[in-house]
Amino acid sequence: MSVHPGHVLAHCISLTWHDQPLGPYRVVDHTCACRAVVYELVTIGGTFQIHRLTQSEPPQHAYAGSWRRAEAATWWLRLLLGSAR
């Protein structure tokens, strides 16, 4: 079982989402798959993105960021705490 993202806070920062990843990636961390929307922290050749998977038919994928490790960790924590979406 993985962590569930927190409820969206009133001062939530909106991430800019794109349709495609930067390239082939490896999953570093993820939220629980029991919800309709699952988030993954992924790495692509030394950079990091957040992958948002909406479990629908067909599934919808979106990708945010192009960060180094420390900045990606900050955005991942913000997403988990509900202060970024």
VEXDREN-2710 file (C-alpha; in Angstrom, 1 decimal):
% VEXDREN-2710
k/r/px/py/pz
1/MET/0.0/0.0/0.0
2/SER/1.3/3.5/-0.9
3/VAL/0.6/6.9/0.4
4/HIS/-2.6/8.7/-0.6
5/PRO/-2.3/12.4/-1.8
6/GLY/-3.7/14.9/0.6
7/HIS/-6.9/16.9/-0.1
8/VAL/-6.3/19.9/-2.3
9/LEU/-5.7/23.0/-0.1
10/ALA/-7.2/26.4/-0.7
11/HIS/-3.8/27.9/-1.7
12/CYS/-3.0/25.0/-4.1
13/ILE/-0.4/25.7/-6.8
14/SER/-1.5/24.5/-10.3
15/LEU/1.2/22.5/-12.1
16/THR/1.6/22.8/-15.9
17/TRP/0.6/19.5/-17.4
18/HIS/1.8/18.1/-20.8
19/ASP/0.6/15.1/-22.8
20/GLN/4.0/13.5/-23.3
21/PRO/6.9/12.5/-21.0
22/LEU/10.4/13.8/-21.8
23/GLY/11.3/10.2/-22.8
24/PRO/11.4/6.7/-21.5
25/TYR/11.2/6.8/-17.7
26/ARG/11.6/4.8/-14.5
27/VAL/9.1/5.1/-11.6
28/VAL/10.8/6.3/-8.3
29/ASP/7.7/6.7/-6.1
30/HIS/3.9/6.5/-6.5
31/THR/0.6/7.1/-4.8
32/CYS/-1.9/4.3/-4.0
33/ALA/-3.7/2.9/-7.0
34/CYS/-7.0/2.6/-5.2
35/ARG/-8.0/6.2/-6.3
36/ALA/-9.2/7.3/-9.7
37/VAL/-6.1/9.5/-10.1
38/VAL/-2.7/8.0/-9.4
39/TYR/0.6/10.0/-9.3
40/GLU/4.1/8.8/-10.0
41/LEU/7.4/10.5/-9.5
42/VAL/9.5/9.4/-12.5
43/THR/13.1/9.9/-13.6
44/ILE/14.2/10.4/-17.2
45/GLY/18.0/10.5/-17.7
46/GLY/18.7/12.5/-14.6
47/THR/15.6/14.8/-14.6
48/PHE/12.3/14.2/-12.9
49/GLN/8.7/14.6/-13.7
50/ILE/5.4/13.8/-12.1
51/HIS/3.1/11.5/-14.0
52/ARG/-0.6/11.8/-13.4
53/LEU/-2.7/8.8/-14.5
54/THR/-6.4/9.2/-14.5
55/GLN/-7.9/5.6/-14.5
56/SER/-10.7/5.9/-17.0
57/GLU/-11.5/4.3/-20.3
58/PRO/-9.2/5.0/-22.0
59/PRO/-6.6/6.0/-19.4
60/GLN/-5.5/9.7/-19.4
61/HIS/-1.8/10.5/-18.9
62/ALA/-0.3/13.9/-18.1
63/TYR/3.3/14.9/-17.1
64/ALA/4.5/17.9/-15.2
65/GLY/8.0/19.3/-14.6
66/SER/11.5/18.8/-15.7
67/TRP/13.3/19.1/-12.4
68/ARG/16.5/18.1/-10.8
69/ARG/16.2/15.7/-7.8
70/ALA/16.0/18.3/-5.0
71/GLU/13.4/20.4/-6.8
72/ALA/11.4/17.3/-7.8
73/ALA/11.4/16.1/-4.2
74/THR/9.9/19.5/-3.1
75/TRP/7.1/19.3/-5.8
76/TRP/6.4/15.7/-4.9
77/LEU/6.0/16.6/-1.2
78/ARG/3.7/19.5/-2.2
79/LEU/1.6/17.2/-4.2
80/LEU/1.3/14.7/-1.4
81/LEU/0.4/17.4/1.1
82/GLY/-2.3/18.9/-1.2
83/SER/-0.5/22.2/-1.9
84/ALA/0.1/21.4/-5.6
85/ARG/-1.9/19.7/-8.3
END
